[in-house]
Amino acid sequence: MEFRERLKELRTQKNISQMQLAVKTGLSQSAIAKWELGKTEPTASAIITLSKFFNETTDYLLGVED
């Protein structure tokens, strides 16, 4: 599973919108939308922020491990 799929899956499991995720993490909603669409890739710091928010490893988010 790719990062974009993992991100959307984790977000929907928490039942939050892209905007709610943006507010809670300090990331922009437009960046989250682009990541979920696979148009851009997040920075390392954004991946770490998402990892902490979802309480998942960066490897899981990146699809390196299941």
FIFIVO-781608 format. One line per 10 residues: number of its first residue (from 1); for each residue x, y, z of N, C-alpha, C. Coordinates in steps of 0.05 Angstrom, whole numbers, plus 5000, padded with zeros to 4 digits. Layout:
BEGIN
NUM> X:Y:Z:X:Y:Z:X:Y:Z  ...
end
This chain:
BEGIN
1> 5017:4976:5000:5000:5000:5000:5018:5025:5000  5011:5044:4984:5026:5069:4982:5020:5089:5004  5037:5108:5007:5033:5129:5028:5005:5142:5025  4998:5149:5001:4973:5163:4997:4949:5147:5007  4950:5121:5002:4929:5103:5011:4929:5100:5041  4952:5097:5053:4955:5095:5082:4944:5120:5095  4951:5143:5085:4943:5168:5097:4912:5170:5097  4900:5165:5075:4871:5167:5073:4858:5146:5091  4868:5122:5091:4857:5101:5108:4858:5109:5138  4881:5118:5147:4884:5126:5175:4865:5150:5182
11> 4863:5169:5163:4846:5192:5168:4817:5184:5170  4808:5167:5152:4780:5158:5152:4774:5140:5176  4793:5125:5185:4790:5108:5209:4785:5126:5233  4798:5149:5234:4793:5168:5256:4768:5185:5251  4756:5182:5228:4732:5196:5221:4736:5227:5222  4758:5236:5210:4764:5264:5209:4768:5273:5180  4761:5297:5174:4765:5308:5148:4794:5317:5143  4800:5323:5119:4827:5334:5113:4831:5360:5128  4811:5377:5130:4813:5402:5144:4818:5397:5174  4804:5379:5186:4808:5373:5214:4836:5362:5219
21> 4846:5345:5201:4873:5335:5204:4893:5358:5202  4888:5376:5184:4906:5399:5180:4907:5416:5206  4884:5421:5217:4883:5438:5241:4897:5424:5265  4893:5398:5267:4904:5383:5290:4934:5379:5287  4945:5379:5263:4973:5374:5258:4989:5399:5251  4976:5420:5243:4990:5444:5234:4999:5442:5205  4990:5422:5191:4996:5418:5163:4974:5432:5147  4979:5437:5122:4958:5450:5106:4939:5430:5093  4914:5438:5091:4894:5420:5080:4900:5415:5050  4910:5434:5036:4917:5431:5008:4939:5410:5005
31> 4959:5411:5023:4981:5391:5021:4970:5363:5026  4953:5360:5046:4941:5334:5052:4926:5324:5028  4910:5341:5016:4895:5333:4992:4913:5324:4970  4935:5339:4965:4954:5331:4944:4968:5305:4950  4974:5300:4976:4986:5275:4983:4967:5252:4978  4942:5255:4986:4922:5234:4983:4917:5228:4953  4920:5248:4937:4916:5244:4908:4941:5234:4894  4963:5234:4909:4988:5225:4897:5002:5245:4879  4993:5271:4882:5005:5292:4865:5032:5301:4875  5035:5301:4902:5061:5309:4914:5068:5290:4936
41> 5092:5291:4945:5102:5275:4967:5107:5293:4991  5102:5283:5016:5107:5299:5039:5136:5301:5046  5143:5322:5061:5170:5324:5071:5174:5304:5094  5199:5301:5102:5205:5283:5124:5192:5293:5150  5192:5319:5154:5180:5330:5178:5150:5326:5179  5137:5327:5155:5108:5322:5154:5102:5293:5160  5119:5275:5150:5115:5246:5155:5118:5241:5185  5137:5253:5198:5141:5250:5227:5116:5261:5242  5107:5284:5234:5083:5296:5247:5059:5277:5244  5055:5266:5220:5032:5248:5216:5036:5222:5232
51> 5061:5213:5233:5067:5188:5248:5059:5192:5278  5067:5214:5289:5060:5220:5317:5030:5223:5321  5017:5237:5303:4988:5241:5305:4973:5214:5304  4980:5197:5285:4966:5172:5282:4977:5150:5300  4999:5155:5314:5012:5136:5331:5020:5111:5315  5032:5116:5292:5041:5095:5274:5070:5101:5267  5085:5081:5259:5113:5085:5251:5114:5099:5224  5137:5112:5220:5140:5124:5193:5142:5103:5172  5154:5080:5179:5155:5058:5159:5127:5048:5151  5109:5047:5171:5082:5040:5164:5069:5060:5145
61> 5072:5086:5152:5060:5106:5135:5071:5105:5106  5097:5099:5104:5110:5098:5078:5105:5072:5063  5092:5053:5076:5087:5028:5063:5110:5008:5063  5130:5014:5080:5153:4996:5082:5146:4971:5098  5129:4974:5118:5120:4952:5134:5089:4952:5137  5078:4929:5143:5049:4927:5147:5041:4930:5176
end
